[in-house]
Amino acid sequence: MKTKFIGLTGQTGAGKSTVSRLAENDGCKIINADHVAREVMKNGSECLKRLAEIFGSDIINTDGSLNRKLLAERAFSSRKNTDILNSVTHPAIISKVKEYIDIYSKESDVILFDAPQLFESGGDKMCDRIIAVIAPADIRMKRILCRDGISENEALLRINAQHDENFYIAKSDYIIDGSKPLEDVQRQFEEIMKKVMAE
């Protein structure tokens, strides 16, 4: 049986990480785009050098690591800057993801690609099916503030840098309401996976 490659996306704070954990508990292999992004932006990487050229050499700390907070401030300050960031990071991330697919497809029937920027990166083109997790803005705001320890203004910048839920609904095969209790989210995910595996 060919390994199913499932895209998991949605807005920040909607509950994507929760669905990802449920999938991992069910035996799916997970490729987390944020983890891959850290990998491609590690000390001395070509990706990091390019970002420093564009957003300023001070985004690199004295130890050679990336100052994520400073990069986020600059990259999310406008749609243009966000697009520039993505044009550098997305190709590097997708290339690394393909390496992981080669490894994980030998180990599991299902690989879940947890990627907030799934469509923007072109990662959706690799997916057999796409699941989006959505939730109302007020719930997402509370979760982001609690999770990341940032100001409301910074949280708002992140929310505004993303598409609204209609974008995800239109482009995805399945939708999970991430505002529901955990048991309900789990039930939604399991029902979707039954359908996907039966295809």
N, C-alpha and C positions, 0 to 999 in steps of 0.2 A: 504494500500500500504506500502510495506517495505521501510524504509528509505534508500536512496542511500548514501553510504559512498565513497566520491570522494577524492582521493589523489591529492594534488597540489604540484608540486616540480619544481626544476630547479636551475640554477646557481645563485649565489649571484649577485644582481644588474640587473637581467634579466627582472624584472617586476612582480615578484610573488605577492608582497604586493598589487600592483595595481589590479591584478586579484582577489585577496582575498577581497578587498574593494568592487569591482563590485559585487561579489557573495553575500556579506553581504547585499548590497543595494537591491539585488534581493530576499532577504528573506532567504538565506542559513544560517545555523548555522556554525560558524567558530571555529575550534580548531587550535590554532596557536602553533606549536611545540616549538618555541622560548619562548613563554609565559609559556608553560608547563615546559620547561627546567628550567626557573627561579623559578618556583614553587617547583620543586624537588630539587633545589640547594639552597633553602632558608636557613637562619641562623639555625644552629644546625641539619640540615638534615643528614641522613646517607650518602646520595650521596656526599654532600659537605665534610664530614669527610673523606670519601674514596679518594676523589680528592686531599685533603690536604696531605694525606699519600703518594700519588704517586708523585704529582707535587710540593710539598713543603708547609709547614705550613704557609709561608708568602703569599700564595694566599688568605688567609682569613684576611680581614681587622680587625683593632682593635675592631670594633663594631660587629664583627662576620659575616659580609656579605662577599660575594665573590668579590675578585678583578678580574673582568672579563678581563681587559686588560692584566694583568700578566699571567692569565691562558691561554689566547689566544696566547700570545707570546710563551709560553712553549709547549702548545698542538699542535700548528700549525707549529712548527719548523721542524717537520719531519713527514713522513707518519706513522711511528711506534707510535709516541706520539699521533697523531690524532686518530689512531686505539685504543690506550689505553683509551683515553678520551671517545670515543664512547662506548667502552665495559662497562664502568661504567654508563654513562648517558642514553644510549638508552633503556635498560630494564626498568629503573625507569620511563622514559618518556612514553613508550608504555603502561605500567601499568596504569598510570594516564590518558592517552588518552582513554583507555577502560572505565574508570569511566565516563568521559565526554560523550562518545558515548551513554551509558545507559541513561543519563539524557536528552541529546539533541534529541535522537530518538523518545522521547515522544512529542517533540515540533515542529519538522520540517520533511519535506519529503527529505531534502538534508542536509548532513553534509559535509563540506569541511575541509579536514585536510591539512593545510598549513605547509609543512615540507621539508626543504632543504635536510635533510638526510633521506628521505622517504625509499629509497632502502637499505641504509646501516643499518638502524634501524630495518628492517624487517616489517616496517609499511605498505609496499605495499601489504603484504599478507592479510591485513584486508580490502583492498579497492575493491569496485566494479569496478571502473574505475580510471585511472590515467591520469592527465593532466600535461604536462611539459611546462614551460615557458623558452624560450631560447632567447639569443641576442648576437651580436658580442662582442668580448672581449673589444674593445676600448670603446664601449658604456657602458658596465658594469663597467669598470674602472672609467669612469667619474662619474657615478651614485654613486658608493661606496665612492669615495673621497668626493663628495658633501654631501652625506647622513651621513657618519660616522665620518667625520673630522679626518681621519687618514692619515698617510703618504702613498706615492705611494708604498713603499716597503711593508708596512703592508697590503695594498690592494692586492698587488701581491701575498703575502703569502696566503691570503684567496682564491683568484682565483685559485692558483695552488693546493690548498688543495682539490679542487673539480674536478669532472670528466668533460670531454669535452662534447659538445652538442650531439655527436653521441651516447654516453652512454644513455642520456635521451631519444633521439629519438627512440633508439632500445627497450627501456624498457617501454615506455608510450603508452597509447591508443590514446591520442590526444596531439598535439603540438600547442602552441600559440607563435607567433612571438612577443616578448615583445619590440622589437625596433620600432614598428609601433606607429603612433599617438593613443591617448587614445580611440577615437571613433572606430578605427579599431580593437584595442585590445578588446573593448567591444563587437563588432560584432562577432569576432572570438569566444569569450567566450559564447555568447548567442547561436550561432549555435551549438557549442559542447553540451551545456546543453540541447538543444532541442533533439539532438540525444540520449543523455544519458537517459533522462526522457522517451523517446519513447521505450526504450529497455525493 
